Amino acid sequence: MLLPVTYRVNDAGRMEVGGCDLVELARTYGTPLYVYDEETVRCRCREFVQALGERGEVLYSAKAFGSPGFLQVVAAEGLGLDVVSEGELYLALAAGYPTDRIHFLGNNKSREDVAAAYDAGATLVIDGFQEFDLLNSVVPQGSRLRCELRLSPGIRPETHDFIATGQLDSKFGFSIESGAARAAVEQALAHDRIELVGLHSHIGSQVFDLRGHLAAMEIVLDFLAGLRRDLGFEPERLGAGGGLGIAYTREDRPPSPAEFVTALLTALDQGIARRGLRTPLLVLEPGRAVAGPAGVALYTVGAIKDIPGVRRYVAVDGGMGDNIRPKLYGARYEAFLARDPEGVAAPPVTIAGKYCESTDILATDVPLPPVQTGDVLCIPAAGAYCLSMASNYNGMPRPAVVMVSEGEARLIRRRETFDDLLAAEIL
Ligand SMILES: Cc1ncc(COP(=O)(O)O)c(C=O)c1O
């Protein structure tokens, strides 16, 4: 699934998502424009929730895209939420997210972070020993905060180095291998401000091959067996993180959310049965797999530069400021001509951004019908880790965002203005 579920070519031969013509949207709202298809967001949420059923809880990972207007749709589908900063929590509260469904993660929480999680009534996912002291200073005597511990299972999934998190050499979590995880559980159980409800791990992102997740599950269950034997402790909840990859190109074939959930549930059930453990609730926290396929980015073509025998550059009015992924991890994208998505492809072109960096390239050697200045290009699978990582580099205001559904578009984030660039500056 490269394009949103409601995608079709309309009678005018143009791309349509959520019943809205993408060329018209670009005209109405300007470009760069991010368009989210509400139906795709809901379908992706439902697929996770239905596959997991009563066996656990699905949290959406707000870091993938955390605009309040988007979070409201996810909340309405019944998902919990994973936030990693006071700022993400602030956005979630602005969205009216039910706070008992919020989990606060992060490897270097400040006292303010822990206090914000406590004040909101969120569950804290403890990532390092310093948080035990912070909890003493935040949680009043006689009270307890619901907490989980983030484990590092020592597994590196098949993904880019920069988005692998579960290996021994990682800044995240208590390592099982080094003994830190065991020491952390003992401290948490002895801590008078902690109600230890679960253990959590997350091994990486944009993962297609689920063997890493299954291997991590085995390691965590071995760890659980040791906890039960030595401490008599069995957690209510077991978090296996997010990480399910999505299709960015026509060749990508990621597992579906249902396949991901089923594989993890099967591994959990078999592992639990072999060790005679109590079955915990399985907690999953997808980000990319919910938001990614729902969003497309629209750009207007400006300069076209031919270098004979080398390549044709097609420059658009956005780039690394709204989508850093190609530059950050060498991510690949497809592109479509919004007025003629199925037109016969001319020789491949390279889509360049307008930022003052030679690495500001959105997609290299993509097939497109002949493109002219003023055309609208659509980059699919742009819903996750694009706008949430956006910057004002080169003094560029960040794009607007619309949510489309049944022929209606609603603006959920306005385009930034030059005054926004000055908002925090002191003259
Ligand atoms: C702890 C944790 N949970 C969940 C996620 C979401 O991952 P993804 O967007 O790949 O599903 C991340 C992202 O890296 C993460 O660090």
The ligand as an SDF file (V2000), in Angstrom:
LIG
                    3D

 16 16  0  0  0  0  0  0  0  0999 V2000
    9.9640    3.5930   22.2010 C   0  0  0  0  0  0  0  0  0  0  0  0
    9.3700    3.7210   20.8650 C   0  0  0  0  0  0  0  0  0  0  0  0
    8.1590    3.2250   20.6580 N   0  0  0  0  0  0  0  0  0  0  0  0
    7.5640    3.3270   19.4350 C   0  0  0  0  0  0  0  0  0  0  0  0
    8.2030    3.9300   18.3850 C   0  0  0  0  0  0  0  0  0  0  0  0
    7.4860    4.0240   17.0750 C   0  0  0  0  0  0  0  0  0  0  0  0
    8.1600    3.3310   16.1030 O   0  0  0  0  0  0  0  0  0  0  0  0
    7.5320    3.1880   14.6570 P   0  0  0  0  0  0  0  0  0  0  0  0
    7.1560    4.5560   14.2040 O   0  0  0  0  0  0  0  0  0  0  0  0
    8.6120    2.5990   13.8590 O   0  0  0  0  0  0  0  0  0  0  0  0
    6.3490    2.2840   14.7650 O   0  0  0  0  0  0  0  0  0  0  0  0
    9.4850    4.4470   18.5580 C   0  0  0  0  0  0  0  0  0  0  0  0
   10.2070    5.0580   17.4160 C   0  0  0  0  0  0  0  0  0  0  0  0
   11.3590    4.9650   17.2140 O   0  0  0  0  0  0  0  0  0  0  0  0
   10.0960    4.3450   19.8390 C   0  0  0  0  0  0  0  0  0  0  0  0
   11.3190    4.8150   20.0550 O   0  0  0  0  0  0  0  0  0  0  0  0
  1  2  1  0
  2  3  1  0
  2 15  2  0
  3  4  2  0
  4  5  1  0
  5  6  1  0
  5 12  2  0
  6  7  1  0
  7  8  1  0
  8  9  2  0
  8 10  1  0
  8 11  1  0
 12 13  1  0
 12 15  1  0
 13 14  2  0
 15 16  1  0
M  END
$$$$
